[in-house]
C-alpha cells in the first residue's frame, strides 16, 4: 500500500479530454505521439511509474495552463510495444491530485507540481456505498443501454463490487469532459453514484431539464 508521503511532488501530465481515471481503477491507453512515447519511457524509469491523467480546460480568452485543477495519477501496470513503435499501456489509478503549478523548461511533455492533500481516502481499501440500491440502478442502466443501443454482460454487472461497478461505468460511459470531471471530483463513492445517475437521467431526457428519478 502506497503512503501519501511516498508520492512525488512532480509528475508527468497527460491531458486527454474524456479519458477518466479513478483510484483503484484501470485505464488502457494507446500511446503513439512522440512526446507521450517519451513520457512513458521516462515514467518507466522512476520508482512509482506514475502518469497524471487530467482533463484539459481550454476556455477562449483565458490565460493559464488550460488544465483542470484536479486529476488522477496512475501507475503503469502493463506495458507492451507494437512492431511500429507504439505503446499499449494500462494505468492503475493510485490517487487524485491537485495541480499547484506547471513546470516550465525544456521537456516534450507537460509536468506539474502537485499536492496529494485531501485525497487520503484514495490510497485506502475499496470504498462501499451503503445507500446503493443495485436493482433500481441496474433497471435504470438497462433503460439507458436500450436507448443507446448498447449491450452489456448483466451477470458481471450484478456481481461486481459497488466501487468497481460505479467507477467502471463512470469511466466508460460517453459523457463530455466536464461531466467526467464532476465524476472525478466526487468526494465519495455515494456522491459519484448520485452524479452518475443524474447524468444518465439527463442523457435519457435528451439533455432537457426535468424531475430526476430517485
C-alpha positions in Angstrom: 0.0 0.0 0.0 1.5 3.4 -1.0 1.6 6.1 1.6 0.8 9.7 0.6 4.3 10.8 1.8 5.8 8.4 -0.7 4.1 10.1 -3.7 6.3 12.6 -5.7 5.8 16.3 -5.7 6.3 16.5 -9.5 4.6 14.2 -12.1 4.2 14.0 -15.9 0.8 15.2 -17.0 -1.2 13.6 -19.8 -4.1 16.0 -20.7 -6.8 13.9 -22.5 -10.3 15.1 -22.9 -12.9 12.5 -21.9 -10.4 10.0 -20.5 -11.2 9.4 -16.9 -9.0 7.5 -14.4 -10.2 6.8 -10.9 -8.4 5.4 -7.8 -8.2 1.6 -7.8 -9.5 1.5 -11.4 -7.7 0.6 -14.6 -7.4 2.7 -17.8 -5.9 1.2 -21.0 -4.2 3.7 -23.3 -2.8 3.6 -26.8 0.3 5.8 -27.0 1.6 7.0 -30.4 2.6 10.7 -30.2 6.4 11.1 -29.9 6.1 13.3 -26.8 3.9 10.8 -25.0 6.1 7.9 -26.1 8.9 9.8 -24.3 6.7 10.4 -21.3 6.0 6.7 -20.9 9.7 5.8 -21.3 10.7 8.4 -18.6 7.9 7.2 -16.3 9.1 3.6 -16.5 12.5 4.7 -15.2 11.0 6.1 -12.0 10.2 4.0 -8.9 6.5 4.9 -9.0 6.0 4.7 -12.7 3.3 7.4 -12.4 1.5 9.4 -15.0 -1.1 12.1 -14.1 -4.3 11.9 -16.2 -6.1 15.3 -16.3 -8.9 16.9 -18.3 -8.0 19.9 -20.5 -9.8 23.1 -19.5 -9.4 25.3 -22.6 -11.5 28.5 -22.4 -11.1 31.1 -25.2 -9.5 34.3 -23.8 -8.4 32.7 -20.5 -4.8 32.7 -19.6 -3.2 29.8 -17.7 -2.3 26.2 -18.2 -5.6 25.1 -19.7 -5.9 22.3 -17.3 -8.5 21.4 -14.7 -7.2 21.7 -11.1 -7.8 18.1 -10.1 -6.6 14.9 -11.9 -5.7 11.3 -11.0 -2.3 9.7 -11.1 -2.0 6.2 -12.4 0.9 3.6 -12.1 1.9 1.9 -15.3 0.9 -1.7 -14.5 1.1 -3.2 -18.0 3.3 -2.2 -21.0 3.8 -3.6 -24.5 5.2 -2.2 -27.7 3.9 -2.8 -31.2 6.1 -3.5 -34.2 5.7 0.1 -35.4 6.8 1.6 -32.1 3.5 2.4 -30.4 2.9 1.6 -26.8 -0.1 -0.1 -25.2 -0.2 0.6 -21.5 -2.6 0.2 -18.6 -2.7 2.7 -15.8 -3.8 1.6 -12.3 -5.4 4.5 -10.5 -3.4 5.5 -7.4 -4.7 8.8 -6.1 -6.2 12.1 -7.2 -4.0 15.2 -7.0 -4.4 19.0 -7.2 -2.2 20.9 -9.6 -0.1 23.5 -7.9 1.8 24.9 -10.9 3.1 23.8 -14.3 6.8 23.4 -14.5 8.5 25.5 -17.2 11.5 24.2 -19.1 12.5 22.0 -22.0 10.5 18.8 -21.9 8.5 17.4 -24.8 5.5 16.7 -22.4 4.0 18.7 -19.6 4.9 18.3 -16.0 3.3 19.8 -12.9 4.0 20.3 -9.2 1.1 18.6 -7.4 -0.4 18.2 -4.0 -2.0 15.0 -2.7 -3.5 16.5 0.3 -7.2 15.9 0.8 -7.2 12.6 -1.1 -6.0 10.2 1.7 -9.1 8.0 1.0 -7.8 7.2 -2.5 -5.0 5.2 -1.0 -7.2 3.0 1.2 -9.2 -0.1 0.6 -12.2 -0.3 -1.8 -15.0 2.1 -0.9 -18.6 1.0 -0.3 -21.9 2.8 -0.9 -24.2 2.0 1.9 -27.1 3.7 0.2 -26.7 1.9 -3.1 -29.9 0.1 -4.3 -28.4 -2.1 -7.0 -31.6 -3.4 -8.5 -33.1 0.0 -9.1 -29.8 1.2 -10.5 -29.5 -1.7 -12.9 -33.0 -1.1 -14.1 -32.1 2.5 -14.9 -28.9 1.4 -16.6 -30.8 -1.2 -18.7 -33.1 1.6 -20.0 -30.2 3.8 -20.8 -28.4 1.0 -22.7 -31.6 0.3 -24.6 -31.9 3.9 -25.7 -28.3 3.9 -26.8 -28.3 0.5 -28.5 -25.7 -0.8 -26.1 -25.2 -4.3 -24.8 -23.7 -5.5 -21.5 -22.8 -8.6 -19.5 -25.5 -8.2 -17.0 -24.4 -11.2 -14.9 -21.0 -9.5 -14.4 -22.7 -6.1 -13.6 -24.9 -7.8 -11.0 -21.9 -9.4 -9.3 -19.4 -6.6 -9.4 -18.5 -4.8 -6.2 -20.0 -1.4 -5.6 -16.9 0.6 -6.4 -15.9 -1.5 -9.4 -19.4 -1.1 -10.9 -19.8 2.7 -10.3 -16.2 3.6 -11.2 -16.1 1.4 -14.3 -19.4 2.9 -15.6 -18.1 6.4 -14.8 -15.0 5.8 -16.9 -16.7 4.0 -19.8 -19.9 5.8 -20.5 -20.0 8.5 -23.1 -20.2 11.7 -21.1 -18.5 15.0 -22.0 -15.3 16.2 -20.4 -17.0 18.4 -17.8 -19.2 15.6 -16.7 -16.2 13.3 -16.4 -14.6 15.9 -14.3 -17.6 16.1 -12.0 -17.4 12.3 -11.5 -13.7 12.5 -10.8 -14.1 15.2 -8.1 -17.0 13.5 -6.3 -15.9 13.3 -2.7 -17.3 9.8 -2.0 -18.5 6.7 -3.9 -22.1 7.6 -2.9 -21.7 11.1 -4.4 -20.2 9.7 -7.6 -23.1 7.2 -7.9 -25.6 10.0 -7.4 -23.8 12.1 -10.0 -23.7 9.2 -12.4 -27.5 8.6 -12.0 -28.1 12.3 -12.7 -26.0 12.2 -15.9 -27.8 9.0 -17.1 -31.2 10.6 -16.4 -30.2 13.8 -18.2 -28.9 11.9 -21.2 -32.1 9.8 -21.5 -34.2 13.0 -21.5 -32.1 14.3 -24.4 -30.5 17.0 -22.3 -33.7 18.5 -21.1 -34.1 19.6 -17.5 -36.7 17.9 -15.5 -37.5 15.8 -12.5 -35.0 13.1 -11.7 -35.9 9.5 -10.9 -34.7 8.7 -7.4 
